[in-house]
């Protein structure tokens, strides 16, 4: 395999492992609030502003169908609600209810404690560098996807 092939494989395998590790941490942080990591992810996407399911999927890198399934569960459990979308009659906006916001607020202390531990382990400069590299990699993949 060429060097570029080895690098791609290594980056992909590293990203898959990180994804699994982050999902495990997220599940542990979300559990005491009575939500799953996936529910937290979708609720987190709409905390600042309501979004249609397709917009949540785009922002979170998830499938529209997966987000739709989770959004429907969140609405069914009273953690979110659908609102009319002035820009699109059929694509309703999802927004958290007060109960949804309270669930996310219960996650915040554990999230902060874990963030402090992780940044303490890496050091703030290395943590910033990790974030920058991940953002650059994601942007490069987006550009390549647009060219396809």
trRosetta pair geometry for C-beta under 8 A, 3 or more apart (Angstrom, degrees):
i j d omega theta_ij theta_ji phi_ij phi_ji
1 5 4.1 -122 179 97 100 131
1 6 5.4 129 110 -57 116 80
1 9 7.4 5 161 -7 158 140
2 5 4.5 99 54 6 77 104
2 6 7.0 -139 96 -4 41 85
3 6 5.6 -53 -148 37 33 112
3 7 6.2 34 153 -20 66 105
4 7 5.6 -52 -146 36 33 113
4 8 6.3 35 154 -20 65 103
5 8 5.8 -52 -146 35 30 110
5 9 6.3 29 156 -16 64 107
6 9 5.8 -57 -148 39 30 110
6 10 6.1 29 155 -19 65 110
7 10 5.7 -57 -145 39 29 111
7 11 6.2 28 157 -18 65 106
8 11 5.9 -56 -146 37 29 108
8 12 6.2 26 157 -17 65 109
9 12 5.8 -57 -145 39 28 109
9 13 6.1 23 159 -14 65 109
10 13 6.0 -55 -141 41 27 106
10 14 6.1 29 158 -19 63 110
11 14 5.7 -58 -147 40 28 112
11 15 6.2 28 155 -20 65 108
11 137 6.8 -168 -166 -145 131 137
12 15 5.7 -56 -147 37 29 110
12 16 6.3 31 154 -20 65 105
13 16 5.6 -50 -145 35 32 112
13 17 6.4 32 155 -18 64 105
14 17 5.8 -55 -148 37 30 110
14 18 6.2 30 153 -17 65 107
15 18 5.6 -53 -143 39 32 111
15 19 6.2 39 154 -25 64 104
15 137 8.0 -157 -80 134 127 146
16 19 5.6 -51 -149 32 29 115
16 20 6.6 29 153 -16 62 104
17 20 5.8 -56 -154 37 32 111
17 21 6.3 30 151 -17 66 107
18 21 5.5 -56 -145 39 33 111
18 22 6.0 31 157 -17 69 107
19 22 5.9 -56 -143 40 27 107
19 23 6.2 28 156 -20 63 108
20 23 5.7 -55 -145 37 28 111
20 24 6.4 31 155 -21 63 104
21 24 5.8 -53 -151 33 31 111
21 25 6.5 28 153 -15 64 105
22 25 5.7 -54 -148 39 34 110
22 26 6.0 35 153 -21 67 108
23 26 5.5 -54 -142 39 31 113
23 27 6.3 36 156 -23 65 102
23 37 5.5 128 -153 120 68 169
24 27 5.8 -50 -148 32 29 111
24 28 6.6 26 153 -15 61 106
25 28 5.8 -60 -154 38 32 110
25 29 6.3 26 153 -16 68 109
25 114 6.4 135 -171 -173 119 154
26 29 5.7 -57 -143 40 32 108
26 30 5.8 24 160 -16 68 114
26 37 3.6 83 117 -125 115 114
26 40 6.3 -161 -178 66 106 141
26 41 7.5 28 -177 -53 151 96
27 30 6.0 -61 -138 42 25 106
27 31 6.3 44 159 -45 62 100
27 36 6.7 -15 -119 -158 79 68
27 37 4.7 -58 -67 -35 63 114
28 31 6.0 -36 -146 6 26 118
28 110 7.9 -144 122 164 82 139
29 32 7.8 -65 178 25 32 97
29 37 8.0 80 55 -96 89 85
29 40 7.7 70 95 -108 101 172
29 107 5.4 71 150 -157 97 97
29 110 4.7 174 -137 112 84 124
29 111 5.6 78 -164 -73 143 72
29 114 6.5 -81 -82 -4 124 147
30 33 5.7 -73 -165 46 51 109
30 35 4.8 -85 -180 85 107 83
30 36 5.9 67 117 179 143 12
30 37 5.3 -169 7 -73 147 50
30 39 7.1 139 -173 62 141 96
30 40 4.6 -116 -103 -38 129 137
30 107 5.9 -6 -101 -106 54 127
31 34 7.8 46 179 -65 34 22
32 106 6.5 -138 111 147 93 114
32 107 7.7 151 66 -94 92 60
32 110 7.0 131 35 -29 132 150
33 40 7.7 92 71 -86 138 110
33 103 4.6 107 168 -170 112 74
33 104 7.2 83 -171 -74 158 20
33 106 4.0 151 -104 84 98 118
33 107 4.9 -48 -30 -55 148 85
34 103 6.3 -94 61 -129 93 113
35 39 4.1 -126 -171 87 104 130
35 40 5.3 127 116 -55 128 81
35 43 7.3 -43 -159 4 160 142
35 79 7.2 110 -96 -126 119 162
35 103 5.3 90 -29 167 127 133
35 107 7.7 -56 50 -57 119 126
36 39 4.7 100 50 6 75 100
36 40 6.9 -134 96 -4 41 88
37 40 5.5 -55 -149 37 32 115
37 41 6.3 38 151 -26 65 104
38 41 5.5 -48 -147 31 32 116
38 42 6.6 25 157 -12 64 104
38 66 7.8 -103 -157 167 128 105
38 70 5.4 -129 143 -107 107 139
39 42 6.0 -58 -150 40 31 104
39 43 6.1 27 155 -13 67 111
39 70 6.1 -165 -92 -166 57 109
39 73 7.1 -93 -97 99 106 118
39 74 6.0 148 -144 -82 96 102
39 79 7.0 28 -176 100 120 161
40 43 5.9 -58 -141 44 27 108
40 44 5.8 33 157 -25 64 111
40 104 6.8 132 -138 -107 79 82
40 107 6.4 95 -126 -77 128 169
41 44 5.8 -56 -146 35 23 114
41 45 6.8 29 153 -27 59 103
41 60 5.7 99 163 -144 109 137
41 62 7.5 116 130 -45 135 140
41 70 8.0 -16 70 161 95 166
42 45 5.7 -49 -154 24 33 115
42 46 7.2 3 158 2 62 107
42 56 5.9 41 -140 179 78 142
42 60 7.2 -48 -89 -45 55 167
42 67 6.0 149 -111 -143 116 81
42 70 4.7 169 -27 119 156 131
42 71 6.1 -143 179 -71 144 71
42 74 6.4 -140 99 -35 130 147
42 80 7.7 -66 124 -42 109 159
42 94 7.5 -38 167 126 103 152
43 46 6.4 -79 -157 47 33 93
43 47 6.8 58 150 -58 69 89
43 74 6.6 172 -69 -130 94 145
43 79 6.5 -63 -90 150 128 116
43 80 6.5 -144 -102 -65 84 117
43 96 5.3 68 -153 -89 93 118
43 100 5.3 -160 -134 -177 125 111
43 103 7.2 -43 174 82 174 116
43 104 5.6 -154 126 -65 129 119
44 47 5.8 -24 -148 -16 37 117
44 104 6.7 148 -80 -126 72 130
45 51 6.3 -72 138 37 102 141
45 56 4.6 105 116 -136 152 89
45 59 5.4 136 -143 88 115 134
45 60 5.5 -66 -78 -51 137 115
46 49 6.9 -93 -154 87 58 37
46 50 5.6 30 -159 -120 110 41
46 51 5.3 -133 -97 20 92 92
46 56 6.6 -35 -49 -92 99 115
46 80 7.1 71 72 -131 146 124
46 94 5.3 -103 -81 103 163 89
46 95 5.4 -150 159 -114 124 44
46 96 5.9 155 97 -26 104 83
47 96 6.3 10 -98 2 59 136
47 101 7.2 117 -130 -110 90 83
47 104 6.6 -142 -94 127 126 174
50 83 5.9 -38 -152 43 167 125
50 93 3.7 65 143 161 122 120
50 94 6.1 175 -156 74 85 35
50 95 3.8 -53 -91 -66 104 102
51 55 3.9 -126 -178 92 110 125
51 56 5.1 140 99 -55 126 78
51 59 7.1 -35 -170 0 172 138
51 93 6.3 131 60 -147 6 82
51 94 6.3 -25 66 49 61 86
52 55 4.8 96 55 6 73 104
52 56 7.3 -137 98 -5 39 85
52 85 6.0 17 -73 -92 106 154
52 88 6.7 -2 -73 60 150 136
52 91 4.0 11 -135 161 143 109
52 92 6.8 133 -118 78 82 32
52 93 5.9 -67 -68 -96 59 54
52 94 7.2 109 -129 1 21 85
53 56 5.7 -53 -150 34 34 111
53 57 6.4 36 152 -21 66 105
53 64 5.9 86 131 -160 103 81
53 67 4.9 154 -166 110 86 115
53 68 5.0 42 -161 -80 152 74
53 71 5.6 -103 -101 -5 103 158
53 91 7.1 -129 28 -156 83 88
53 94 6.5 81 -69 -20 66 125
54 57 5.6 -52 -149 35 33 115
54 58 6.5 36 152 -21 64 104
54 64 5.3 -4 -101 -115 67 118
54 67 7.9 168 -75 69 23 143
54 91 6.5 -46 14 -142 113 133
55 58 5.6 -51 -148 33 33 113
55 59 6.3 29 156 -15 66 107
56 59 5.9 -59 -147 40 30 108
56 60 5.8 3 164 3 67 119
56 62 7.3 -23 127 52 83 118
56 67 4.8 154 94 -157 116 145
56 71 7.3 141 45 -67 160 122
56 94 6.7 -14 -40 47 140 132
57 60 6.4 -71 -136 52 22 95
57 61 7.9 -119 173 63 53 4
57 62 4.9 -106 -135 78 68 79
57 63 6.1 -37 -146 139 125 15
57 64 4.5 -71 -37 -82 167 56
57 66 7.3 122 -112 59 104 89
57 67 4.5 -123 -69 -6 88 143
58 61 7.9 20 178 -65 22 37
60 67 7.1 135 53 -88 134 120
62 66 5.0 -113 170 81 108 126
62 67 5.2 121 100 -53 127 97
63 66 4.3 93 60 4 90 104
63 67 7.0 -161 89 -4 48 83
64 67 5.8 -57 -149 39 32 109
64 68 6.2 37 152 -25 66 106
65 68 5.5 -50 -146 32 31 115
65 69 6.6 34 155 -21 63 102
66 69 5.9 -52 -151 32 31 111
66 70 6.6 23 154 -11 64 107
67 70 5.8 -60 -149 42 34 107
67 71 5.8 36 154 -23 70 109
68 71 5.7 -53 -141 37 28 112
68 72 6.3 30 158 -20 63 105
69 72 6.0 -56 -153 34 26 111
69 73 6.7 25 150 -16 61 107
70 73 5.6 -56 -152 37 35 112
70 74 6.3 36 151 -21 68 105
71 74 5.6 -53 -147 35 32 112
71 75 6.4 31 154 -17 65 105
71 80 6.5 -85 -153 92 68 147
71 82 7.8 77 160 -74 115 95
71 94 5.1 -92 -141 -101 121 149
72 75 5.8 -54 -148 37 31 110
72 76 6.2 35 152 -22 65 108
73 76 5.5 -53 -144 37 31 115
73 77 6.2 15 160 -6 65 111
74 77 6.1 -66 -145 47 27 100
74 79 4.4 -87 -163 74 81 105
74 80 3.9 31 131 20 118 115
74 94 7.5 68 80 -165 134 124
74 96 8.0 -73 169 -112 131 67
74 100 6.7 49 -173 -103 111 126
75 78 7.7 45 -178 -68 30 23
75 79 7.7 -90 -63 55 22 66
75 80 5.3 -63 -71 83 62 83
75 81 6.0 103 -124 -107 90 37
75 82 6.1 0 -105 -21 142 89
75 94 7.7 -104 -60 -130 106 98
78 97 5.9 -65 168 47 65 158
78 99 5.2 29 127 53 98 153
78 100 7.8 -158 125 -43 55 85
79 96 6.6 -42 159 -144 69 80
79 97 6.1 -157 -174 35 18 101
79 99 5.5 -101 -103 103 54 100
79 100 3.7 103 -180 -86 71 91
79 103 6.1 -20 -132 11 117 147
80 94 5.5 14 169 -174 132 96
80 95 6.5 165 -157 87 84 30
80 96 5.2 -58 -100 -107 78 44
80 97 6.0 -153 -94 -10 18 82
80 100 5.2 69 -63 -72 65 156
81 94 7.6 159 81 -149 32 56
81 95 6.2 -23 61 64 78 79
81 97 5.5 84 -18 -65 102 97
82 92 4.1 33 -173 137 110 142
82 93 6.9 135 -159 70 58 43
82 94 6.1 -35 -98 -94 62 61
83 92 6.4 151 64 -175 34 93
83 93 4.7 -31 65 68 92 100
83 94 7.8 163 17 -92 81 13
83 95 5.8 10 -3 10 124 117
84 89 8.0 -23 -158 -138 92 49
84 92 6.5 -63 -108 -126 27 83
84 93 7.3 8 91 18 21 97
85 88 4.8 -11 108 57 128 75
85 89 7.2 -149 68 -82 88 10
85 91 5.4 -37 42 90 161 73
85 92 5.5 -170 -18 -128 103 27
85 93 4.8 134 -83 -33 90 90
87 91 7.9 -39 88 70 87 112
88 91 4.0 8 108 40 134 105
96 100 3.3 -140 -160 98 96 131
96 101 5.1 125 124 -52 132 74
96 104 7.2 -38 -136 -8 162 130
97 100 4.8 106 45 4 65 101
97 101 7.2 -125 98 -1 38 86
98 101 5.6 -53 -149 38 35 111
98 102 6.3 37 151 -21 66 106
99 102 5.6 -53 -147 37 32 113
99 103 6.5 37 152 -23 64 102
100 103 5.7 -49 -150 30 32 113
100 104 6.6 29 153 -14 64 103
101 104 5.8 -55 -151 38 33 109
101 105 6.2 37 150 -23 66 107
102 105 5.4 -51 -145 35 33 115
102 106 6.6 39 153 -25 64 99
103 106 5.8 -52 -156 27 32 112
103 107 7.2 32 146 -20 61 102
104 107 5.6 -53 -160 28 40 114
104 108 7.1 59 145 -42 65 92
105 108 5.6 -30 -158 0 41 122
106 109 7.8 -47 -175 20 37 97
107 110 6.1 -74 -168 50 51 105
107 111 5.4 53 143 -30 84 115
108 111 5.4 -59 -140 38 29 116
108 112 6.2 28 164 -20 67 105
109 112 5.8 -55 -147 36 29 109
109 113 6.4 29 155 -18 64 106
110 113 5.6 -53 -145 37 33 112
110 114 6.3 29 157 -15 66 105
111 114 6.0 -59 -149 39 27 106
111 115 6.2 30 152 -21 64 108
112 115 5.5 -52 -144 36 32 114
112 116 6.3 34 156 -21 65 103
113 116 5.8 -53 -151 34 30 112
113 117 6.6 28 151 -17 63 105
114 117 5.6 -54 -149 37 35 112
114 118 6.2 32 155 -18 69 106
115 118 5.9 -56 -144 38 29 108
115 119 6.1 20 161 -10 66 110
116 119 6.2 -58 -141 44 26 103
116 120 6.0 32 155 -23 62 112
117 120 5.5 -57 -147 37 27 116
117 121 6.4 30 154 -22 63 105
118 121 5.6 -52 -151 32 31 112
118 122 6.4 11 158 -2 66 110
118 127 7.1 107 126 -110 90 124
119 122 6.0 -61 -139 50 33 99
119 123 7.4 -64 175 107 62 5
119 124 5.8 33 -177 -88 110 62
119 127 4.8 -23 -121 -51 80 162
120 123 7.9 28 -165 -71 21 37
122 126 4.4 -138 166 90 94 115
122 127 4.6 117 93 -61 135 83
122 130 6.8 -54 -163 -12 155 138
123 126 4.6 74 66 16 95 106
123 127 6.7 -166 86 -12 44 88
124 127 5.6 -56 -144 37 30 113
124 128 6.4 32 157 -19 65 104
125 128 5.9 -54 -152 35 30 111
125 129 6.4 29 151 -18 64 108
126 129 5.4 -54 -146 38 35 114
126 130 6.3 42 152 -24 67 100
127 130 5.7 -48 -149 32 32 114
127 131 6.6 33 152 -18 62 104
128 131 5.7 -55 -152 36 33 112
128 132 6.3 33 152 -20 66 106
129 132 5.6 -52 -146 36 32 113
129 133 6.3 31 156 -18 65 106
130 133 6.0 -58 -148 37 28 108
130 134 6.3 26 156 -16 65 109
131 134 5.9 -58 -148 39 29 110
131 135 6.3 28 155 -18 65 108
132 135 5.8 -57 -148 37 29 111
132 136 6.3 29 154 -18 65 106
133 136 5.7 -53 -147 37 32 111
133 137 6.3 33 154 -19 65 106
134 137 5.7 -53 -146 37 31 112
134 138 6.3 31 155 -18 64 107
135 138 5.8 -54 -145 38 30 111
135 139 6.3 30 155 -18 64 107
136 139 5.8 -55 -146 38 30 110
136 140 6.3 32 154 -21 64 105
137 140 5.7 -54 -148 34 30 112
137 141 6.5 29 154 -16 64 105
138 141 5.8 -55 -149 37 32 110
138 142 6.4 36 151 -21 65 104
139 142 5.5 -51 -149 34 34 115
139 143 6.5 36 153 -20 65 102
140 143 5.8 -51 -150 34 32 111
140 144 6.4 30 153 -16 65 107
141 144 5.7 -55 -146 39 32 111
141 145 6.3 36 153 -22 65 105
142 145 5.7 -55 -148 35 30 112
142 146 6.5 32 153 -21 64 104
143 146 5.7 -55 -153 33 32 113
143 147 6.7 30 151 -20 64 105
144 147 5.7 -54 -152 32 35 113
144 148 6.9 45 149 -34 63 98
145 148 5.7 -45 -157 15 37 117
